[in-house]
């Protein structure tokens, strides 16, 4: 039997795996924290675009420490959220490439607009301190009604949930994670979406991202192991070369 070994992973690849695994687990945790700390506490639609004045009142009433923690989370989300979808799809690429690819694309469509949400969070925080509510409400209303804003908001709402559904199915179909893990990620989408918004309970939305985090743990371990990247190295060619030279 031909002995087979695997090439040790180079340092840069180990670093890549560590970054991807960290983003994979960090994205749902940061999102859960974001919705828990968004100043309209308990509102799954925070910040509620239908009530600009309510936004200003909520940001003004928020405790300074909690508000600063929330604003710093806004710095992390645009970096972690899109990368989290890419990392979540990688373990399923070999066994379910189309589902994984469509899931990554949907997740990107749903997470890329978060730069706009981040900008809006800092804008609301600044406007709340100006105490010129008529001007602030007029500005926010025009922003909320801009067609491009509505397109990006729609992409966020449907894309992030569809991404988790497709990636959960892809991971389960590829057997890259235990079936329960893929199922948790799929179930998380209606929990953080229709159920949370239908009941108006923000804690349910936070729970949805917590479910994604739990289901993502086996996927993060798979990314760290990098089993799909290991390339077998056979010693047979070298042996045959030696035999050929001696013959």
Residue pairs with C-beta under 8 A, 6 or more apart in sequence:
2 234
2 235
2 236
3 234
3 235
4 232
4 233
4 234
4 235
5 232
5 233
5 235
6 230
6 231
6 232
6 233
7 230
7 231
7 233
9 17
9 226
9 229
9 230
13 226
13 229
17 223
17 224
17 226
18 224
19 83
20 83
20 86
20 87
20 90
20 223
21 87
21 220
21 221
21 223
21 224
23 80
23 83
23 84
23 86
23 87
24 84
24 87
24 88
24 216
24 219
24 220
24 223
25 213
25 216
25 217
25 220
26 76
26 80
26 84
27 80
27 81
27 83
27 84
27 85
28 84
28 209
28 210
28 212
28 213
28 216
29 209
29 213
30 73
30 76
30 77
30 80
30 81
31 77
31 81
31 209
32 206
32 209
32 210
32 213
33 73
34 70
34 73
34 74
34 77
35 44
35 46
35 202
35 205
35 206
35 209
36 202
36 203
36 206
37 66
37 69
37 70
37 73
38 46
38 47
38 70
38 202
39 46
39 47
39 55
39 58
39 59
39 61
39 62
39 66
39 67
39 70
40 46
40 47
40 48
40 54
40 55
40 58
41 58
41 202
42 201
42 202
42 203
43 200
43 202
44 196
44 197
44 200
44 201
44 202
44 204
44 205
45 197
46 58
46 202
47 55
47 58
47 120
47 121
47 124
48 54
48 55
49 144
49 153
52 136
52 137
52 140
52 141
52 144
53 133
53 137
55 124
55 140
56 124
56 127
56 128
56 133
56 136
56 137
56 140
59 67
59 124
59 125
59 127
59 128
60 128
60 129
60 131
62 70
67 125
70 121
71 121
71 122
71 125
74 117
74 118
74 121
74 122
75 118
77 114
77 117
77 118
78 114
78 115
78 118
81 111
81 114
82 107
82 108
82 111
82 112
82 114
84 107
84 111
85 103
85 104
85 107
85 108
85 110
85 111
85 163
85 167
86 104
86 107
86 108
87 219
87 220
87 223
88 103
88 104
88 107
88 167
88 171
88 185
88 216
88 219
89 100
89 101
89 103
89 104
89 107
89 167
89 170
90 100
90 223
90 228
91 171
91 174
91 176
91 177
91 219
91 222
91 223
91 228
92 99
92 100
92 103
92 167
92 170
92 171
92 173
92 174
92 176
93 100
93 101
93 174
93 228
94 174
94 176
94 228
95 170
95 173
95 174
95 175
95 176
96 169
96 170
96 171
96 173
96 174
99 166
99 167
99 169
99 170
99 173
100 166
100 167
100 170
100 171
100 174
102 166
103 162
103 163
103 164
103 165
103 166
103 167
103 169
103 170
104 163
104 167
105 163
106 159
106 160
106 162
106 163
106 166
107 159
107 160
107 163
107 164
107 167
108 159
108 163
109 155
109 159
109 163
110 155
110 156
110 157
110 158
110 159
110 160
110 161
110 162
110 163
111 156
111 159
111 160
111 163
112 155
113 152
113 153
113 155
113 156
114 156
116 149
116 152
117 156
120 143
123 140
124 140
127 136
127 139
127 140
128 136
130 136
143 149
157 193
161 189
161 190
161 192
161 193
162 189
164 185
164 186
164 188
164 189
164 212
165 185
165 186
165 189
167 185
168 182
168 183
168 184
168 185
168 186
168 187
168 188
168 189
168 215
169 182
169 186
170 182
171 177
171 181
171 182
171 185
171 219
172 179
172 181
172 182
172 183
172 186
173 182
176 218
176 219
176 222
177 215
177 218
177 219
177 222
178 218
180 215
181 214
181 215
181 216
181 217
181 218
181 219
182 215
183 215
184 211
184 212
184 214
184 215
185 211
185 212
185 215
185 216
187 211
188 208
188 209
188 211
188 212
188 215
189 208
191 204
191 205
191 207
191 208
191 211
192 204
192 205
192 207
192 208
192 209
192 212
193 208
195 204
195 208
196 202
196 204
196 205
196 208
197 205
222 228
